[in-house]
Amino acid sequence: MLLYNVTYNIEHAAHDEWIEWMKHTHVPAVLATNLPIGNRIFKLLTEIDQGGVTYTFQFFFADMDDYNTYVNDYSARLESEIDRRYGLQYVHFRTLLQEIV
């Protein structure tokens, strides 16, 4: 299993609207691709104040093929909607992790 993790730091002024939009619009749109097999959202509690609030949005993929399909066919469009709505009010980075059993 793979974990696609996107970490966001959102400005305080945009936070309330952003988190609701992410939970009720963005995440359902990602899941609607039928490629992730699950997801989680976490708020970072131990951070140095960077002028915002930090979250990780985690999406689980069964295998690399499903992940690659998501990245190649869907992620740019879905992420561009975040940029369109919240532009310079956030920063983010992505990581891909593999479960070791």
Secondary structure by P-SEA (a helix, b strand, c coil): cccbbbbbbbcccccaaaaaaaaccaaaaaaaacccccbbbbbbcccccccbbbbbbbbbbccaaaaaaaaaccaaaaaaaaaaaccccccbbbbbbbbcc
